[in-house]
Amino acid sequence: MKTTNQIINLVNKIFFMSLLLVLGLNSASAQNDWKMSTEKDGIKIYTSILPDSKIKAIKVEADFDATPSQLVAIVMDVNTAPDWVYHVKSAKLVKQVSPTELYYYSEVSLPWPVANRDFVAHLTVSQDPGTKVVTIDGPAVPGVVPIKKGIVRIENSIGKWVITPLGPNQVHVEYSIHVDPGGALPSWLVNIFATDAPVKIFKSLKVQLTKPDYKNTVFAFVKN
């Protein structure tokens, strides 16, 4: 039988694994003092302590055999998040503003006794015309979907996807995030497991890139 501490550890690990990729959020990473935490299978993990926050910011970097459009297609295909993002109970497009902008709602399923979390994110895609670097921002936003009873709403989250072309069908992907999960989750436990989750999530991303739905993706607003 698992002890209380073991259950808390498992819950927080699942929680952070679920949120790292689902929330494509806007981060002021240039202001962070990043320190290398770990490197595994070509995936580098950095952490940073931010002022006035007990939760560490996380940055993940890796190279992928893909085009910028393929990465954009996966991140913006929000309805399929439950198919590949760990412990996502639901994800639903709320509003498609344009091909480069949308709002979506997602609920993250957590084991008892911890309440599920949910959020609404506003995703936007932009590309530097000179460097061809693609950025996907998406801060969590309040008020778009009513708060649901029994679910803790995440409202304070910032992060960023930066996709840099390296050559034909090869990109460098950088993802940074700082999220306040809300509720009574010990920040030190979230920080402990934050370095394990990104490796597993980026491995899942690599698998997702092999699916036929994304293989030949081309966007008019993304120059590969």
Residue frames as a rotation matrix with the C-alpha (Angstrom) as fourth column:
MET 1
0.579 0.815 0.000 0.00
0.815 -0.579 0.000 0.00
0.000 0.000 -1.000 0.00
LYS 2
-0.131 -0.645 0.753 1.39
0.601 -0.655 -0.457 3.41
0.788 0.393 0.474 -0.99
THR 3
-0.378 -0.065 -0.923 2.18
0.854 -0.409 -0.321 5.95
-0.356 -0.910 0.210 1.72
THR 4
0.658 0.656 -0.370 0.68
0.510 -0.749 -0.422 9.44
-0.554 0.088 -0.828 1.69
ASN 5
0.117 -0.709 -0.695 3.98
-0.372 -0.680 0.632 10.93
-0.921 0.185 -0.343 0.52
GLN 6
-0.754 -0.391 0.528 4.22
0.264 0.555 0.789 8.43
-0.602 0.734 -0.315 -2.35
ILE 7
0.097 0.882 0.461 0.70
0.951 0.053 -0.303 9.31
-0.292 0.468 -0.834 -3.50
ILE 8
0.689 0.114 -0.716 1.49
0.088 -0.993 -0.073 13.04
-0.719 -0.013 -0.695 -3.37
ASN 9
-0.345 -0.911 -0.225 4.69
-0.264 -0.136 0.955 12.46
-0.901 0.388 -0.194 -5.35
LEU 10
-0.617 0.167 0.769 2.84
0.677 0.611 0.411 10.49
-0.402 0.774 -0.490 -8.04
VAL 11
0.463 0.886 -0.009 0.08
0.791 -0.418 -0.447 13.08
-0.400 0.200 -0.895 -8.31
ASN 12
0.522 -0.298 -0.799 2.49
-0.198 -0.954 0.226 15.98
-0.829 0.040 -0.557 -8.75
LYS 13
-0.615 -0.764 0.194 4.56
-0.025 0.265 0.964 14.10
-0.788 0.588 -0.182 -11.32
ILE 14
-0.321 0.599 0.734 1.48
0.914 0.399 0.074 13.34
-0.249 0.694 -0.675 -13.42
PHE 15
0.629 0.619 -0.470 0.26
0.522 -0.784 -0.335 16.91
-0.576 -0.035 -0.817 -13.04
PHE 16
0.157 -0.631 -0.759 3.43
-0.373 -0.750 0.546 18.52
-0.914 0.198 -0.353 -14.31
MET 17
-0.749 -0.387 0.538 3.84
0.278 0.554 0.785 16.00
-0.601 0.737 -0.308 -17.15
SER 18
0.026 0.876 0.482 0.34
0.949 0.130 -0.287 16.84
-0.314 0.465 -0.828 -18.31
LEU 19
0.738 0.407 -0.539 0.76
0.350 -0.913 -0.210 20.60
-0.578 -0.034 -0.816 -18.22
LEU 20
-0.162 -0.920 -0.358 4.17
0.138 -0.380 0.915 21.11
-0.977 0.099 0.188 -19.73
LEU 21
-0.887 -0.229 0.401 3.07
0.396 0.067 0.916 20.47
-0.236 0.971 0.031 -23.28
VAL 22
-0.010 0.971 0.241 -0.60
1.000 0.013 -0.013 21.33
-0.015 0.241 -0.970 -23.15
LEU 23
0.721 0.271 -0.638 0.07
0.385 -0.922 0.043 24.91
-0.576 -0.277 -0.769 -22.17
GLY 24
-0.023 -0.713 0.700 1.79
0.971 -0.182 -0.153 26.66
0.237 0.677 0.697 -25.04
LEU 25
0.799 0.486 -0.354 2.35
0.595 -0.724 0.349 29.82
-0.086 -0.490 -0.868 -23.09
ASN 26
0.617 -0.472 0.630 4.34
0.177 -0.696 -0.696 33.05
0.767 0.541 -0.346 -23.32
SER 27
0.661 -0.449 -0.600 7.55
0.728 0.192 0.658 33.25
-0.181 -0.873 0.454 -21.26
ALA 28
0.879 -0.471 0.076 9.96
-0.448 -0.870 -0.203 36.11
0.162 0.145 -0.976 -20.61
SER 29
0.855 -0.516 -0.058 12.82
0.517 0.837 0.181 33.63
-0.044 -0.185 0.982 -20.99
ALA 30
0.287 -0.793 0.537 15.36
0.355 -0.432 -0.829 36.31
0.889 0.429 0.158 -21.87
GLN 31
0.282 -0.120 0.952 15.16
-0.713 -0.690 0.125 37.52
0.642 -0.714 -0.280 -18.27
ASN 32
0.972 0.174 0.158 15.79
-0.235 0.721 0.652 34.08
-0.001 -0.671 0.741 -16.81
ASP 33
-0.054 -0.993 0.106 19.12
-0.998 0.058 0.028 32.81
-0.034 -0.104 -0.994 -15.50
TRP 34
0.799 0.464 -0.383 18.92
-0.522 0.851 -0.060 29.30
0.298 0.248 0.922 -16.94
LYS 35
-0.215 -0.838 0.501 20.92
-0.921 0.345 0.183 26.49
-0.326 -0.422 -0.846 -15.35
MET 36
-0.240 0.059 -0.969 21.40
-0.618 0.761 0.200 23.08
0.749 0.646 -0.146 -16.94
SER 37
0.237 0.426 0.873 19.49
-0.938 0.334 0.092 20.47
-0.252 -0.841 0.479 -14.98
THR 38
-0.006 -0.211 0.977 19.84
-0.028 0.977 0.211 17.32
-1.000 -0.027 -0.011 -17.08
GLU 39
-0.100 -0.018 -0.995 20.42
-0.984 -0.144 0.102 15.98
-0.145 0.989 -0.003 -20.59
LYS 40
-0.374 0.061 0.925 19.02
-0.120 0.986 -0.113 12.71
-0.920 -0.154 -0.361 -21.87
ASP 41
-0.069 0.321 0.945 18.57
0.814 0.565 -0.133 11.29
-0.577 0.760 -0.300 -25.35
GLY 42
-0.624 -0.300 0.722 19.44
0.724 -0.569 0.389 14.64
0.294 0.766 0.572 -26.92
ILE 43
0.427 0.819 0.383 16.94
0.451 -0.560 0.695 16.53
0.784 -0.124 -0.609 -24.80
LYS 44
-0.699 -0.713 -0.059 18.34
0.467 -0.392 -0.793 19.30
0.542 -0.581 0.607 -22.60
ILE 45
0.474 0.853 -0.219 16.47
0.691 -0.206 0.693 20.54
0.546 -0.479 -0.687 -19.54
TYR 46
-0.695 -0.633 0.342 17.14
0.299 -0.686 -0.663 23.88
0.654 -0.358 0.666 -17.85
THR 47
0.296 0.777 -0.555 15.60
0.926 -0.091 0.367 25.45
0.234 -0.623 -0.746 -14.75
SER 48
-0.594 -0.430 0.680 15.42
0.269 -0.903 -0.335 29.02
0.758 -0.016 0.652 -13.52
ILE 49
-0.284 0.468 -0.837 14.31
0.934 -0.063 -0.352 30.61
-0.218 -0.881 -0.419 -10.26
LEU 50
-0.204 0.317 0.926 12.03
0.504 -0.777 0.377 33.59
0.839 0.544 -0.001 -10.85
PRO 51
-0.953 -0.140 0.269 11.51
-0.120 -0.642 -0.757 36.50
0.279 -0.754 0.595 -8.44
ASP 52
-0.501 0.788 0.358 8.47
-0.822 -0.305 -0.480 36.20
-0.269 -0.535 0.801 -6.15
SER 53
0.484 0.677 -0.555 7.74
-0.784 0.617 0.069 32.60
0.389 0.402 0.829 -7.17
LYS 54
0.073 -0.405 0.911 8.31
-0.711 0.620 0.332 29.26
-0.699 -0.672 -0.242 -5.46
ILE 55
0.714 0.247 0.655 7.81
0.236 0.796 -0.558 27.41
-0.659 0.553 0.510 -8.76
LYS 56
-0.356 -0.925 -0.132 10.82
0.058 -0.163 0.985 27.08
-0.932 0.343 0.112 -11.05
ALA 57
0.531 0.362 -0.766 10.63
-0.740 -0.242 -0.627 28.02
-0.413 0.900 0.140 -14.71
ILE 58
0.138 -0.411 0.901 11.55
0.221 0.900 0.376 25.19
-0.965 0.148 0.215 -17.09
LYS 59
0.327 -0.069 -0.943 13.15
-0.879 -0.389 -0.276 25.25
-0.348 0.919 -0.188 -20.53
VAL 60
0.328 -0.150 0.933 13.45
0.187 0.978 0.091 22.23
-0.926 0.144 0.348 -22.81
GLU 61
0.210 -0.316 -0.925 15.57
-0.887 -0.459 -0.044 22.03
-0.411 0.830 -0.376 -25.98
ALA 62
-0.063 -0.270 0.961 15.96
0.184 0.943 0.277 19.34
-0.981 0.194 -0.009 -28.64
ASP 63
-0.618 -0.151 -0.771 16.45
-0.714 -0.303 0.631 18.87
-0.329 0.941 0.079 -32.38
PHE 64
0.113 0.728 0.676 13.83
-0.034 0.683 -0.730 17.17
-0.993 0.060 0.102 -34.52
ASP 65
-0.920 -0.267 0.287 13.73
0.243 0.187 0.952 15.80
-0.307 0.945 -0.108 -38.05
ALA 66
0.091 0.991 0.100 10.78
0.923 -0.046 -0.381 17.95
-0.373 0.127 -0.919 -39.12
THR 67
-0.464 -0.114 0.878 9.76
0.559 -0.807 0.191 21.24
0.687 0.580 0.439 -40.68
PRO 68
-0.989 0.140 0.038 8.49
-0.125 -0.695 -0.709 24.29
-0.073 -0.706 0.705 -38.75
SER 69
-0.343 0.922 -0.181 5.05
-0.808 -0.191 0.557 23.71
0.479 0.337 0.810 -40.28
GLN 70
-0.108 0.274 -0.956 4.88
0.166 0.953 0.255 20.21
0.980 -0.131 -0.148 -38.82
LEU 71
-0.789 -0.226 -0.572 5.55
0.588 -0.004 -0.809 21.50
0.181 -0.974 0.136 -35.31
VAL 72
-0.855 0.519 0.013 3.01
-0.514 -0.843 -0.155 24.29
-0.070 -0.139 0.988 -35.73
ALA 73
-0.240 0.799 -0.552 0.42
-0.525 0.371 0.766 21.80
0.816 0.474 0.330 -36.98
ILE 74
-0.306 0.079 -0.949 0.77
0.569 0.814 -0.115 19.60
0.763 -0.576 -0.294 -33.91
VAL 75
-0.903 -0.090 -0.420 0.65
0.411 -0.468 -0.782 22.40
-0.126 -0.879 0.460 -31.34
MET 76
-0.759 0.624 -0.187 -2.31
-0.640 -0.768 0.032 24.10
-0.124 0.144 0.982 -33.03
ASP 77
-0.326 0.645 -0.691 -4.24
-0.264 0.639 0.722 20.83
0.908 0.418 -0.038 -33.49
VAL 78
-0.652 -0.062 0.756 -5.67
-0.733 -0.204 -0.649 21.21
0.195 -0.977 0.087 -30.00
ASN 79
0.394 0.912 0.110 -8.57
-0.914 0.377 0.147 18.77
0.093 -0.159 0.983 -30.35
THR 80
0.606 -0.209 -0.768 -6.14
-0.096 0.938 -0.332 15.86
0.790 0.275 0.548 -30.66
ALA 81
-0.153 -0.726 0.671 -4.25
-0.806 -0.301 -0.510 16.66
0.572 -0.619 -0.539 -27.45
PRO 82
0.395 0.314 0.864 -5.93
-0.828 0.528 0.186 13.80
-0.398 -0.789 0.468 -25.50
ASP 83
0.972 -0.023 -0.234 -4.49
-0.115 0.821 -0.559 11.37
0.205 0.571 0.795 -28.07
TRP 84
0.381 -0.916 -0.124 -0.89
0.494 0.315 -0.811 12.16
0.782 0.247 0.572 -27.19
VAL 85
-0.300 -0.467 0.832 -0.56
-0.479 -0.680 -0.555 14.51
0.825 -0.565 -0.020 -24.21
TYR 86
-0.667 -0.098 -0.739 -0.31
0.390 0.798 -0.459 12.54
0.635 -0.594 -0.494 -20.98
HIS 87
-0.578 0.502 -0.643 -3.36
0.786 0.132 -0.603 12.63
-0.218 -0.855 -0.472 -18.69
VAL 88
-0.892 0.406 -0.197 -5.33
-0.440 -0.878 0.185 15.18
-0.098 0.252 0.963 -20.68
LYS 89
-0.513 0.782 0.353 -8.98
0.328 0.559 -0.762 14.35
-0.793 -0.275 -0.544 -20.09
SER 90
0.476 0.694 0.539 -10.31
0.814 -0.117 -0.568 16.72
-0.331 0.710 -0.621 -22.73
ALA 91
-0.626 -0.558 -0.545 -9.24
0.245 -0.804 0.541 19.47
-0.740 0.205 0.640 -25.11
LYS 92
0.182 0.813 0.553 -11.62
0.926 0.048 -0.375 21.50
-0.331 0.580 -0.744 -27.22
LEU 93
-0.786 -0.365 0.499 -11.28
0.560 -0.763 0.323 24.36
0.263 0.533 0.804 -29.64
VAL 94
-0.198 0.703 -0.684 -13.27
0.652 -0.427 -0.627 27.32
-0.732 -0.570 -0.374 -28.30
LYS 95
0.802 0.429 -0.415 -12.69
0.018 -0.712 -0.702 29.85
-0.597 0.555 -0.579 -31.07
GLN 96
-0.057 -0.778 0.626 -10.63
0.926 0.193 0.325 29.86
-0.373 0.598 0.709 -34.28
VAL 97
0.345 0.146 -0.927 -9.85
0.079 -0.989 -0.126 33.53
-0.935 -0.029 -0.353 -34.85
SER 98
0.590 -0.275 -0.759 -7.61
-0.806 -0.246 -0.538 32.94
-0.039 0.930 -0.367 -37.88
PRO 99
0.752 -0.352 -0.558 -5.17
0.059 0.878 -0.476 30.28
0.657 0.325 0.680 -39.14
THR 100
-0.279 -0.960 -0.027 -2.59
0.211 -0.034 -0.977 31.75
0.937 -0.278 0.212 -36.74
GLU 101
-0.812 0.032 0.583 -4.77
-0.522 -0.486 -0.701 32.41
0.261 -0.873 0.411 -33.70
LEU 102
-0.030 0.835 -0.550 -7.16
0.017 0.550 0.835 30.38
0.999 0.016 -0.031 -31.56
TYR 103
-0.282 0.051 0.958 -8.58
-0.951 -0.149 -0.271 29.84
0.129 -0.987 0.090 -28.09
TYR 104
-0.045 0.336 -0.941 -8.96
-0.165 0.926 0.339 26.39
0.985 0.170 0.014 -26.57
TYR 105
0.335 0.262 0.905 -10.10
-0.934 -0.038 0.356 24.78
0.128 -0.964 0.232 -23.32
SER 106
-0.087 -0.376 -0.923 -8.50
-0.205 0.913 -0.353 21.76
0.975 0.159 -0.157 -21.70
GLU 107
0.688 0.267 0.674 -9.01
-0.717 0.111 0.688 19.70
0.109 -0.957 0.268 -18.55
VAL 108
-0.334 -0.863 -0.380 -6.16
-0.595 0.505 -0.625 17.73
0.731 0.017 -0.682 -16.98
SER 109
0.712 0.639 -0.291 -7.17
-0.249 0.618 0.746 14.55
0.656 -0.459 0.599 -15.15
LEU 110
-0.410 -0.835 0.367 -5.46
-0.675 0.008 -0.738 13.94
0.613 -0.550 -0.567 -11.80
PRO 111
-0.362 0.244 -0.899 -5.80
0.380 0.920 0.097 10.98
0.851 -0.307 -0.426 -9.42
TRP 112
0.751 0.632 0.193 -7.85
-0.029 -0.261 0.965 11.24
0.660 -0.730 -0.178 -6.26
PRO 113
0.138 0.827 -0.545 -7.67
0.915 -0.317 -0.249 13.09
-0.378 -0.465 -0.800 -3.90
VAL 114
-0.684 -0.451 -0.574 -6.32
0.228 -0.879 0.419 15.95
-0.693 0.156 0.704 -6.01
ALA 115
0.414 0.886 -0.210 -8.86
0.116 -0.280 -0.953 17.97
-0.903 0.370 -0.219 -8.00
ASN 116
0.186 -0.264 0.946 -8.54
0.975 0.172 -0.144 18.12
-0.124 0.949 0.289 -11.78
ARG 117
-0.361 -0.324 -0.874 -7.12
0.167 -0.945 0.282 21.29
-0.917 -0.044 0.395 -13.31
ASP 118
0.343 0.386 0.856 -8.37
0.918 0.055 -0.393 23.17
-0.199 0.921 -0.336 -16.35
PHE 119
-0.367 -0.497 -0.787 -7.39
0.222 -0.868 0.445 26.24
-0.903 -0.011 0.429 -18.34
VAL 120
0.831 0.446 0.332 -8.16
0.454 -0.200 -0.868 28.32
-0.321 0.873 -0.368 -21.40
ALA 121
-0.208 -0.962 -0.177 -5.20
0.480 -0.258 0.838 29.21
-0.852 0.089 0.516 -23.61
HIS 122
0.845 0.356 -0.399 -4.89
-0.114 -0.609 -0.785 31.81
-0.523 0.709 -0.474 -26.36
LEU 123
0.083 -0.843 0.532 -2.47
0.606 0.466 0.645 30.51
-0.791 0.269 0.549 -28.99
THR 124
0.876 0.101 -0.471 -0.85
-0.283 -0.682 -0.674 32.75
-0.389 0.724 -0.569 -31.61
VAL 125
0.365 -0.749 0.553 1.76
0.788 0.565 0.245 31.92
-0.496 0.347 0.796 -34.24
SER 126
0.877 -0.174 -0.448 4.29
-0.343 -0.879 -0.330 34.36
-0.336 0.443 -0.831 -35.69
GLN 127
0.543 -0.738 0.400 7.43
0.804 0.594 0.005 34.07
-0.241 0.319 0.916 -37.82
ASP 128
0.214 -0.593 -0.776 10.44
-0.110 -0.804 0.584 36.33
-0.971 -0.040 -0.238 -38.20
PRO 129
0.962 0.260 -0.084 10.69
-0.104 0.063 -0.993 37.02
-0.253 0.964 0.087 -41.96
GLY 130
0.402 -0.888 -0.225 14.47
-0.877 -0.302 -0.373 37.25
0.263 0.347 -0.900 -41.81
THR 131
-0.565 -0.687 0.456 15.50
-0.810 0.568 -0.148 34.32
-0.158 -0.453 -0.878 -39.62
LYS 132
-0.179 0.657 -0.732 12.36
-0.492 0.585 0.645 32.24
0.852 0.476 0.218 -40.31
VAL 133
-0.972 -0.126 -0.196 12.20
0.114 0.473 -0.873 31.46
0.203 -0.872 -0.446 -36.59
VAL 134
-0.125 0.992 0.007 8.63
0.011 -0.006 1.000 30.56
0.992 0.125 -0.011 -35.59
THR 135
-0.975 -0.101 0.197 7.22
-0.184 -0.124 -0.975 31.53
0.123 -0.987 0.102 -32.19
ILE 136
-0.124 0.959 -0.254 4.03
0.292 0.280 0.914 30.15
0.948 0.040 -0.315 -30.66
ASP 137
-0.942 -0.074 0.327 2.70
-0.261 -0.452 -0.853 32.13
0.210 -0.889 0.407 -27.71
GLY 138
-0.200 0.944 -0.263 -0.42
0.094 0.285 0.954 31.33
0.975 0.166 -0.146 -25.74
PRO 139
-0.892 -0.168 0.420 -1.07
-0.367 -0.271 -0.890 32.83
0.264 -0.948 0.180 -22.33
ALA 140
-0.546 0.750 -0.374 -3.78
0.826 0.556 -0.091 31.36
0.139 -0.359 -0.923 -20.16
VAL 141
-0.817 0.321 0.479 -6.74
-0.199 -0.937 0.289 33.73
0.541 0.141 0.829 -20.22
PRO 142
-0.825 0.558 -0.089 -9.65
0.265 0.244 -0.933 34.21
-0.499 -0.794 -0.349 -17.80
GLY 143
-0.376 0.802 -0.465 -13.31
-0.380 -0.591 -0.712 34.63
-0.845 -0.091 0.526 -18.52
VAL 144
-0.633 0.121 -0.764 -13.62
-0.760 0.088 0.644 32.73
0.146 0.989 0.036 -21.82
VAL 145
-0.204 0.540 -0.817 -15.11
0.063 0.840 0.539 29.57
0.977 0.059 -0.205 -20.29
PRO 146
0.502 0.453 0.737 -17.04
-0.669 -0.337 0.663 29.62
0.548 -0.826 0.134 -16.97
ILE 147
-0.623 -0.707 0.334 -15.26
-0.742 0.400 -0.538 28.08
0.246 -0.583 -0.774 -13.99
LYS 148
0.114 0.645 -0.756 -16.50
-0.321 0.744 0.587 24.55
0.940 0.175 0.291 -13.33
LYS 149
0.576 0.198 0.793 -17.39
-0.814 0.044 0.580 23.16
0.080 -0.979 0.186 -9.93
GLY 150
0.847 -0.244 0.472 -14.82
-0.034 0.862 0.506 20.76
-0.530 -0.445 0.722 -8.52
ILE 151
0.480 -0.719 0.503 -12.08
0.853 0.246 -0.461 21.76
0.208 0.650 0.731 -11.00
VAL 152
0.290 -0.482 -0.827 -9.24
0.431 -0.706 0.562 24.16
-0.855 -0.519 0.003 -10.16
ARG 153
0.931 0.094 0.353 -8.79
0.360 -0.403 -0.841 26.80
0.064 0.910 -0.409 -12.86
ILE 154
-0.061 -0.990 -0.127 -5.20
0.870 -0.115 0.479 27.62
-0.488 -0.082 0.869 -13.88
GLU 155
0.889 0.448 0.096 -4.95
0.446 -0.796 -0.410 31.34
-0.107 0.408 -0.907 -14.59
ASN 156
0.663 -0.717 -0.214 -1.27
-0.622 -0.687 0.375 32.19
-0.416 -0.115 -0.902 -14.06
SER 157
0.408 -0.538 0.738 0.87
0.524 0.800 0.293 30.52
-0.747 0.267 0.609 -16.72
ILE 158
0.659 -0.270 -0.702 3.48
-0.633 -0.703 -0.324 31.85
-0.406 0.658 -0.634 -19.12
GLY 159
0.088 -0.653 0.752 5.59
0.223 0.749 0.624 30.03
-0.971 0.113 0.211 -21.73
LYS 160
0.406 -0.019 -0.914 6.81
-0.776 -0.535 -0.333 29.97
-0.483 0.845 -0.232 -25.31
TRP 161
0.543 -0.299 0.785 7.62
0.554 0.830 -0.067 27.66
-0.631 0.471 0.616 -28.22
VAL 162
0.361 -0.494 -0.791 10.54
-0.715 -0.691 0.105 28.76
-0.599 0.527 -0.603 -30.38
ILE 163
0.636 -0.056 0.770 11.12
0.403 0.875 -0.269 26.72
-0.658 0.481 0.579 -33.56
THR 164
0.269 -0.670 -0.692 14.39
-0.641 -0.661 0.390 27.44
-0.718 0.338 -0.608 -35.37
PRO 165
0.991 0.056 -0.121 15.11
-0.130 0.593 -0.794 25.94
0.028 0.803 0.595 -38.83
LEU 166
0.305 -0.930 0.205 18.49
-0.259 0.126 0.958 24.18
-0.917 -0.345 -0.203 -38.98
GLY 167
-0.814 -0.482 -0.326 18.31
-0.456 0.181 0.871 22.89
-0.361 0.857 -0.367 -42.55
PRO 168
-0.350 0.708 -0.613 16.04
-0.691 0.247 0.680 20.86
0.633 0.662 0.403 -44.82
ASN 169
0.466 0.699 -0.543 13.58
-0.137 0.663 0.736 18.96
0.874 -0.268 0.404 -42.61
GLN 170
-0.123 -0.478 -0.870 15.43
0.870 0.369 -0.326 19.73
0.477 -0.797 0.370 -39.40
VAL 171
0.352 0.314 0.882 14.56
-0.119 -0.919 0.375 22.15
0.928 -0.237 -0.286 -36.60
HIS 172
-0.800 -0.477 -0.363 15.70
0.366 0.091 -0.926 23.11
0.475 -0.874 0.102 -33.13
VAL 173
0.240 0.960 0.144 12.80
0.240 -0.202 0.949 23.35
0.940 -0.194 -0.279 -30.69
GLU 174
-0.899 -0.432 -0.065 12.92
0.199 -0.273 -0.941 25.36
0.389 -0.859 0.332 -27.48
TYR 175
0.180 0.984 0.017 10.03
0.288 -0.069 0.955 25.32
0.941 -0.167 -0.296 -25.05
SER 176
-0.895 -0.446 -0.021 9.95
0.170 -0.296 -0.940 27.40
0.413 -0.845 0.341 -21.87
ILE 177
0.119 0.993 0.002 7.22
0.202 -0.026 0.979 27.55
0.972 -0.116 -0.204 -19.26
HIS 178
-0.978 -0.200 0.051 6.38
-0.018 -0.165 -0.986 28.90
0.206 -0.966 0.158 -15.85
VAL 179
-0.172 0.978 -0.117 3.03
-0.077 0.105 0.991 27.72
0.982 0.180 0.058 -14.47
ASP 180
-0.792 0.102 0.602 1.26
-0.610 -0.086 -0.787 28.16
-0.028 -0.991 0.130 -11.15
PRO 181
-0.806 0.451 -0.384 -0.89
0.204 0.821 0.534 25.03
0.556 0.352 -0.753 -10.83
GLY 182
-0.216 0.757 0.616 -3.12
-0.729 -0.545 0.415 26.59
0.650 -0.359 0.670 -8.20
GLY 183
0.748 0.597 -0.290 -4.62
-0.235 0.647 0.725 24.81
0.620 -0.475 0.624 -5.23
ALA 184
0.641 -0.442 0.628 -2.75
-0.700 -0.001 0.714 23.05
-0.315 -0.897 -0.310 -2.42
LEU 185
0.877 -0.475 -0.075 0.12
0.374 0.771 -0.516 21.45
0.303 0.424 0.853 -4.32
PRO 186
0.610 -0.700 -0.371 3.54
0.237 -0.285 0.929 21.78
-0.756 -0.654 -0.008 -2.60
SER 187
0.851 -0.275 -0.448 5.80
-0.521 -0.553 -0.650 23.83
-0.069 0.787 -0.613 -4.86
TRP 188
-0.104 -0.973 0.207 8.92
-0.885 0.186 0.428 21.87
-0.455 -0.138 -0.880 -3.90
LEU 189
-0.095 0.136 0.986 7.33
0.149 0.981 -0.121 18.64
-0.984 0.135 -0.114 -5.17
VAL 190
0.905 0.423 0.048 6.38
0.142 -0.192 -0.971 20.28
-0.402 0.885 -0.234 -8.46
ASN 191
0.554 -0.765 -0.329 9.95
-0.828 -0.549 -0.118 21.49
-0.090 0.337 -0.937 -8.86
ILE 192
-0.198 -0.645 0.738 11.44
-0.507 0.712 0.486 18.04
-0.839 -0.278 -0.467 -8.14
PHE 193
-0.014 0.281 0.960 9.49
0.485 0.841 -0.239 16.32
-0.874 0.462 -0.148 -10.89
ALA 194
0.697 0.327 -0.638 9.65
-0.272 -0.702 -0.658 19.15
-0.663 0.632 -0.401 -13.39
THR 195
-0.137 -0.850 -0.508 12.90
-0.900 -0.107 0.422 17.83
-0.413 0.515 -0.751 -14.86
ASP 196
-0.676 -0.066 0.734 11.57
0.053 0.989 0.137 14.29
-0.735 0.132 -0.665 -15.51
ALA 197
0.253 0.951 0.180 8.41
0.317 0.094 -0.944 15.26
-0.914 0.296 -0.277 -17.35
PRO 198
0.409 -0.047 -0.911 9.92
-0.686 -0.674 -0.274 17.28
-0.602 0.737 -0.308 -20.25
VAL 199
-0.701 -0.710 -0.065 12.01
-0.597 0.536 0.597 14.33
-0.389 0.457 -0.800 -21.44
LYS 200
-0.598 0.541 0.591 8.96
0.458 0.836 -0.301 12.09
-0.657 0.091 -0.748 -21.68
ILE 201
0.424 0.821 -0.382 6.88
0.157 -0.482 -0.862 14.80
-0.892 0.305 -0.333 -23.34
PHE 202
0.101 -0.456 -0.884 9.48
-0.852 -0.499 0.159 15.61
-0.514 0.737 -0.439 -25.99
LYS 203
-0.885 -0.343 0.313 9.78
-0.181 0.876 0.447 11.90
-0.428 0.339 -0.838 -26.76
SER 204
-0.126 0.931 0.343 6.03
0.595 0.348 -0.725 11.81
-0.794 0.112 -0.598 -27.31
LEU 205
0.452 0.227 -0.863 6.33
-0.381 -0.825 -0.416 14.84
-0.807 0.517 -0.286 -29.57
LYS 206
-0.547 -0.746 -0.381 8.87
-0.714 0.178 0.677 13.00
-0.437 0.642 -0.629 -31.70
VAL 207
-0.756 0.359 0.547 6.43
0.413 0.910 -0.027 10.09
-0.508 0.205 -0.837 -32.11
GLN 208
0.255 0.923 -0.287 3.60
0.339 -0.363 -0.868 12.46
-0.905 0.124 -0.406 -32.99
LEU 209
0.028 -0.345 -0.938 5.71
-0.692 -0.684 0.231 13.95
-0.721 0.643 -0.258 -35.80
THR 210
-0.898 -0.420 0.131 5.81
-0.226 0.695 0.683 10.56
-0.378 0.584 -0.719 -37.54
LYS 211
-0.195 0.912 0.361 2.03
0.404 0.410 -0.818 10.43
-0.894 -0.013 -0.448 -38.02
PRO 212
-0.469 0.018 0.883 0.72
0.883 0.038 0.468 10.80
-0.025 0.999 -0.034 -41.59
ASP 213
0.588 0.808 -0.037 -1.58
0.808 -0.589 -0.014 13.69
-0.033 -0.021 -0.999 -40.60
TYR 214
0.775 -0.327 -0.540 1.45
-0.051 -0.885 0.463 15.94
-0.630 -0.332 -0.703 -40.12
LYS 215
0.163 -0.820 0.548 3.94
0.697 0.489 0.525 14.51
-0.699 0.296 0.651 -42.60
ASN 216
-0.455 -0.311 0.834 3.34
0.875 -0.328 0.356 16.87
0.163 0.892 0.422 -45.53
THR 217
0.476 0.696 -0.537 1.87
0.802 -0.595 -0.060 19.84
-0.361 -0.402 -0.841 -43.68
VAL 218
-0.638 -0.594 0.491 2.36
0.730 -0.669 0.139 23.22
0.246 0.447 0.860 -45.35
PHE 219
0.317 0.706 -0.633 1.10
0.788 -0.568 -0.238 26.60
-0.527 -0.423 -0.737 -44.11
ALA 220
0.469 -0.094 0.878 1.01
0.665 -0.616 -0.421 29.79
0.581 0.782 -0.227 -46.15
PHE 221
0.861 -0.073 0.504 2.02
-0.307 -0.863 0.400 31.76
0.406 -0.499 -0.766 -43.05
VAL 222
0.591 -0.721 0.362 5.09
-0.214 0.293 0.932 29.59
-0.778 -0.628 0.019 -42.30
LYS 223
0.694 -0.467 -0.548 8.08
-0.628 -0.019 -0.778 29.68
0.353 0.884 -0.306 -44.63
ASN 224
0.920 -0.322 0.224 10.08
0.141 0.804 0.577 26.47
-0.366 -0.499 0.785 -44.13
